[in-house]
Amino acid sequence: MSRSTSKQPRWKRALAWLRGFLYGMLLYDFELALRKERGQLEQLFMLIVFGDMIGLPVLPPYYTLRLLPYVIPVYNRWKYSILREKDLTDLVAE
């Protein structure tokens, strides 16, 4: 019999595999749903605060300018996701 080339004992590898299997079976869908919900809430927040940048004035510009430094890293991604065309497959996926 040849020994495995891995440094970990066999029972640790089996435990890691079992942990990953149970995570995928029980929690993976829940995590995906939470990530999707977080993204939708982030888009809604950005729309309310920075809607005037795409032509939808909601808040006075003073508050928008105060929050602008925190939003610069995600602004381009948000603008693309709001302004892109959506088709029937996008509506079904949501």
N, CA, C and O of each residue as an XYZ file, in Angstrom:
376
protein
N       0.823     -1.180      0.000
C       0.000      0.000      0.000
C       0.870      1.247      0.000
O       1.880      1.320      0.700
N       0.469      2.204     -0.780
C       1.222      3.457     -0.812
C       0.535      4.470      0.080
O      -0.693      4.537      0.141
N       1.321      5.235      0.750
C       0.779      6.264      1.638
C       0.433      7.501      0.827
O       1.024      7.751     -0.224
N      -0.512      8.259      1.310
C      -0.910      9.496      0.650
C       0.204     10.529      0.779
O       0.940     10.536      1.765
N       0.323     11.392     -0.208
C       1.381     12.402     -0.188
C       0.999     13.610      0.655
O       1.829     14.493      0.872
N      -0.238     13.667      1.134
C      -0.677     14.791      1.935
C      -0.088     14.703      3.331
O       0.145     13.610      3.846
N       0.150     15.850      3.937
C       0.740     15.908      5.268
C      -0.291     15.681      6.369
O       0.076     15.278      7.473
N      -1.569     15.928      6.099
C      -2.603     15.771      7.109
C      -2.997     14.302      7.240
O      -2.956     13.545      6.270
N      -3.378     13.915      8.453
C      -3.883     12.542      8.616
C      -5.197     12.353      7.869
O      -5.906     13.312      7.562
N      -5.490     11.129      7.595
C      -6.661     10.796      6.805
C      -7.960     11.263      7.488
O      -8.867     11.737      6.804
N      -8.065     11.141      8.796
C      -9.282     11.524      9.507
C      -9.514     13.027      9.462
O     -10.663     13.469      9.456
N      -8.434     13.833      9.429
C      -8.611     15.288      9.325
C      -9.117     15.669      7.939
O      -9.960     16.554      7.797
N      -8.601     15.003      6.932
C      -9.081     15.272      5.577
C     -10.535     14.854      5.421
O     -11.317     15.543      4.766
N     -10.902     13.712      6.030
C     -12.288     13.248      5.960
C     -13.210     14.208      6.711
O     -14.318     14.488      6.253
N     -12.762     14.709      7.852
C     -13.559     15.664      8.613
C     -13.739     16.973      7.840
O     -14.830     17.544      7.841
N     -12.680     17.452      7.181
C     -12.782     18.668      6.372
C     -13.736     18.454      5.200
O     -14.513     19.345      4.858
N     -13.676     17.280      4.587
C     -14.594     16.981      3.484
C     -16.035     16.955      3.983
O     -16.923     17.522      3.346
N     -16.270     16.298      5.120
C     -17.610     16.213      5.684
C     -18.146     17.589      6.056
O     -19.321     17.879      5.835
N     -17.296     18.429      6.615
C     -17.692     19.791      6.971
C     -18.099     20.573      5.717
O     -19.119     21.262      5.718
N     -17.309     20.465      4.660
C     -17.640     21.139      3.406
C     -18.915     20.591      2.780
O     -19.711     21.349      2.227
N     -19.111     19.293      2.861
C     -20.316     18.674      2.312
C     -21.556     19.157      3.049
O     -22.548     19.525      2.420
N     -21.508     19.159      4.378
C     -22.657     19.611      5.160
C     -22.931     21.096      4.956
O     -24.087     21.516      4.905
N     -21.873     21.887      4.840
C     -22.052     23.313      4.564
C     -22.758     23.511      3.231
O     -23.700     24.299      3.136
N     -22.316     22.812      2.221
C     -22.928     22.936      0.905
C     -24.363     22.447      0.879
O     -25.197     23.000      0.162
N     -24.655     21.416      1.655
C     -25.992     20.848      1.653
C     -26.970     21.693      2.471
O     -28.142     21.794      2.108
N     -26.509     22.300      3.565
C     -27.419     22.973      4.477
C     -27.393     24.500      4.385
O     -28.442     25.132      4.518
N     -26.240     25.103      4.163
C     -26.112     26.543      4.325
C     -25.782     27.325      3.061
O     -25.913     28.549      3.064
N     -25.368     26.683      2.000
C     -24.905     27.406      0.819
C     -26.019     28.229      0.180
O     -25.802     29.393     -0.159
N     -27.203     27.651      0.009
C     -28.320     28.398     -0.591
C     -28.715     29.586      0.275
O     -29.032     30.658     -0.241
N     -28.696     29.396      1.591
C     -29.020     30.482      2.510
C     -28.020     31.628      2.365
O     -28.407     32.797      2.359
N     -26.741     31.293      2.249
C     -25.715     32.326      2.082
C     -25.889     33.069      0.764
O     -25.740     34.291      0.721
N     -26.201     32.354     -0.306
C     -26.437     33.018     -1.594
C     -27.626     33.960     -1.521
O     -27.578     35.063     -2.065
N     -28.688     33.540     -0.858
C     -29.863     34.404     -0.725
C     -29.525     35.652      0.082
O     -29.980     36.745     -0.255
N     -28.741     35.505      1.132
C     -28.343     36.664      1.932
C     -27.467     37.626      1.137
O     -27.617     38.842      1.254
N     -26.562     37.093      0.335
C     -25.714     37.961     -0.492
C     -26.544     38.724     -1.517
O     -26.302     39.907     -1.757
N     -27.519     38.052     -2.120
C     -28.376     38.699     -3.102
C     -29.206     39.803     -2.441
O     -29.356     40.889     -3.000
N     -29.740     39.525     -1.261
C     -30.520     40.521     -0.530
C     -29.663     41.724     -0.157
O     -30.110     42.866     -0.258
N     -28.440     41.469      0.271
C     -27.532     42.564      0.618
C     -27.240     43.430     -0.608
O     -27.216     44.656     -0.507
N     -27.022     42.806     -1.753
C     -26.779     43.562     -2.972
C     -27.970     44.416     -3.371
O     -27.803     45.552     -3.815
N     -29.169     43.874     -3.216
C     -30.368     44.645     -3.554
C     -30.555     45.824     -2.605
O     -30.941     46.911     -3.035
N     -30.285     45.615     -1.317
C     -30.395     46.716     -0.362
C     -29.340     47.787     -0.619
O     -29.602     48.980     -0.466
N     -28.146     47.346     -1.010
C     -27.093     48.311     -1.335
C     -27.474     49.134     -2.558
O     -27.228     50.340     -2.591
N     -28.069     48.501     -3.562
C     -28.512     49.237     -4.745
C     -29.611     50.229     -4.395
O     -29.628     51.344     -4.918
N     -30.521     49.839     -3.526
C     -31.589     50.743     -3.111
C     -31.028     51.939     -2.348
O     -31.448     53.074     -2.570
N     -30.089     51.687     -1.459
C     -29.453     52.777     -0.721
C     -28.751     53.749     -1.659
O     -28.888     54.965     -1.529
N     -27.997     53.195     -2.610
C     -27.280     54.036     -3.568
C     -28.276     54.833     -4.416
O     -28.019     55.996     -4.728
N     -29.388     54.238     -4.789
C     -30.383     54.947     -5.590
C     -30.998     56.094     -4.803
O     -31.207     57.176     -5.351
N     -31.287     55.874     -3.539
C     -31.875     56.933     -2.726
C     -30.884     58.068     -2.504
O     -31.243     59.241     -2.601
N     -29.636     57.716     -2.206
C     -28.656     58.744     -1.860
C     -28.064     59.421     -3.093
O     -27.893     60.640     -3.104
N     -27.753     58.653     -4.123
C     -27.065     59.204     -5.289
C     -27.894     59.115     -6.558
O     -27.345     59.042     -7.657
N     -29.201     59.119     -6.413
C     -30.082     59.066     -7.576
C     -29.955     60.269     -8.484
O     -30.223     60.174     -9.682
N     -29.545     61.411     -7.925
C     -29.409     62.612     -8.753
C     -28.295     62.474     -9.783
O     -28.286     63.208    -10.771
N     -27.366     61.564     -9.582
C     -26.302     61.361    -10.568
C     -26.816     60.669    -11.824
O     -26.186     60.747    -12.878
N     -27.951     59.996    -11.719
C     -28.543     59.365    -12.906
C     -29.869     60.014    -13.267
O     -30.615     59.490    -14.094
N     -30.168     61.167    -12.641
C     -31.335     61.939    -13.030
C     -32.549     61.767    -12.139
O     -33.652     62.131    -12.545
N     -32.390     61.229    -10.945
C     -33.508     61.042    -10.026
C     -33.187     61.724     -8.697
O     -32.660     61.078     -7.791
N     -33.495     63.019     -8.564
C     -33.145     63.719     -7.325
C     -34.033     63.283     -6.163
O     -35.259     63.344     -6.257
N     -33.414     62.845     -5.070
C     -34.164     62.397     -3.915
C     -33.736     63.166     -2.672
O     -34.581     63.743     -1.989
N     -32.455     63.185     -2.367
C     -31.930     63.889     -1.196
C     -31.251     65.195     -1.618
O     -30.784     65.307     -2.751
N     -31.192     66.161     -0.736
C     -30.452     67.391     -1.054
C     -28.973     67.089     -1.305
O     -28.417     66.180     -0.689
N     -28.340     67.835     -2.194
C     -26.948     67.559     -2.564
C     -25.956     67.649     -1.403
O     -24.900     67.021     -1.463
N     -26.260     68.403     -0.361
C     -25.323     68.531      0.761
C     -25.018     67.170      1.383
O     -23.857     66.839      1.624
N     -26.054     66.391      1.639
C     -25.856     65.074      2.246
C     -25.184     64.118      1.276
O     -24.388     63.267      1.674
N     -25.507     64.263      0.020
C     -24.866     63.434     -0.995
C     -23.370     63.690     -1.036
O     -22.586     62.743     -1.107
N     -22.963     64.937     -0.992
C     -21.538     65.259     -1.028
C     -20.820     64.793      0.230
O     -19.639     64.453      0.164
N     -21.485     64.768      1.354
C     -20.857     64.289      2.583
C     -20.604     62.784      2.531
O     -19.635     62.301      3.117
N     -21.464     62.040      1.836
C     -21.321     60.590      1.745
C     -20.485     60.135      0.556
O     -20.106     58.966      0.482
N     -20.197     61.024     -0.357
C     -19.508     60.665     -1.594
C     -18.168     59.950     -1.395
O     -17.915     58.983     -2.114
N     -17.297     60.355     -0.474
C     -16.018     59.637     -0.332
C     -16.165     58.157      0.018
O     -15.290     57.358     -0.317
N     -17.242     57.784      0.678
C     -17.442     56.389      1.053
C     -18.007     55.548     -0.087
O     -17.960     54.318     -0.041
N     -18.535     56.205     -1.096
C     -19.223     55.498     -2.171
C     -18.378     55.389     -3.433
O     -18.688     54.578     -4.307
N     -17.344     56.165     -3.548
C     -16.520     56.176     -4.763
C     -16.051     54.778     -5.177
O     -16.076     54.481     -6.371
N     -15.624     53.901     -4.259
C     -15.151     52.577     -4.709
C     -16.210     51.726     -5.407
O     -15.851     50.899     -6.245
N     -17.492     51.889     -5.100
C     -18.525     51.044     -5.690
C     -19.410     51.787     -6.683
O     -20.367     51.208     -7.198
N     -19.121     53.035     -6.960
C     -20.002     53.858     -7.790
C     -20.133     53.326     -9.216
O     -21.248     53.213     -9.724
N     -19.032     53.003     -9.863
C     -19.102     52.554    -11.266
C     -19.870     51.247    -11.400
O     -20.661     51.090    -12.330
N     -19.649     50.309    -10.486
C     -20.372     49.039    -10.530
C     -21.872     49.264    -10.318
O     -22.696     48.650    -10.995
N     -22.221     50.144     -9.378
C     -23.624     50.431     -9.097
C     -24.293     51.098    -10.299
O     -25.403     50.728    -10.685
N     -23.618     52.071    -10.881
C     -24.178     52.789    -12.027
C     -24.441     51.823    -13.186
O     -25.478     51.910    -13.842
N     -23.514     50.915    -13.435
C     -23.689     49.927    -14.496
C     -24.876     49.007    -14.193
O     -25.667     48.705    -15.087
N     -25.005     48.563    -12.945
C     -26.087     47.627    -12.630
C     -27.455     48.295    -12.685
O     -28.441     47.636    -13.015
N     -27.542     49.585    -12.371
C     -28.821     50.290    -12.417
C     -29.214     50.629    -13.848
O     -30.381     50.491    -14.214
N     -28.270     51.066    -14.653
C     -28.591     51.572    -15.982
C     -28.577     50.525    -17.093
O     -28.939     50.834    -18.228
N     -28.167     49.295    -16.791
C     -28.128     48.300    -17.864
C     -29.531     47.827    -18.202
O     -30.437     47.865    -17.370
N     -29.691     47.382    -19.436
C     -30.986     46.871    -19.865
C     -31.213     45.507    -19.232
O     -30.281     44.718    -19.072
N     -32.450     45.245    -18.880
C     -32.803     43.949    -18.312
C     -33.781     43.268    -19.254
O     -34.682     43.900    -19.806
N     -33.587     41.966    -19.428
C     -34.497     41.224    -20.288
C     -35.286     40.210    -19.442
O     -35.203     40.208    -18.214
N     -36.025     39.380    -20.108
C     -36.915     38.433    -19.444
C     -36.140     37.461    -18.549
O     -36.619     37.092    -17.477
N     -34.959     37.051    -18.978
C     -34.194     36.098    -18.170
C     -33.716     36.721    -16.867
O     -33.591     36.020    -15.863
N     -33.447     38.020    -16.862
C     -33.056     38.689    -15.616
C     -34.222     38.728    -14.647
O     -34.026     38.568    -13.442
N     -35.418     38.935    -15.143
C     -36.584     38.993    -14.267
C     -36.899     37.639    -13.661
O     -37.332     37.555    -12.512
N     -36.684     36.571    -14.432
C     -36.949     35.213    -13.936
C     -35.902     34.836    -12.888
O     -36.227     34.154    -11.917
N     -34.666     35.263    -13.064
C     -33.589     34.918    -12.134
C     -33.784     35.569    -10.773
O     -33.291     35.047     -9.773
N     -34.481     36.680    -10.706
C     -34.692     37.348     -9.431
C     -35.819     36.710     -8.738
O     -36.175     37.118     -7.632
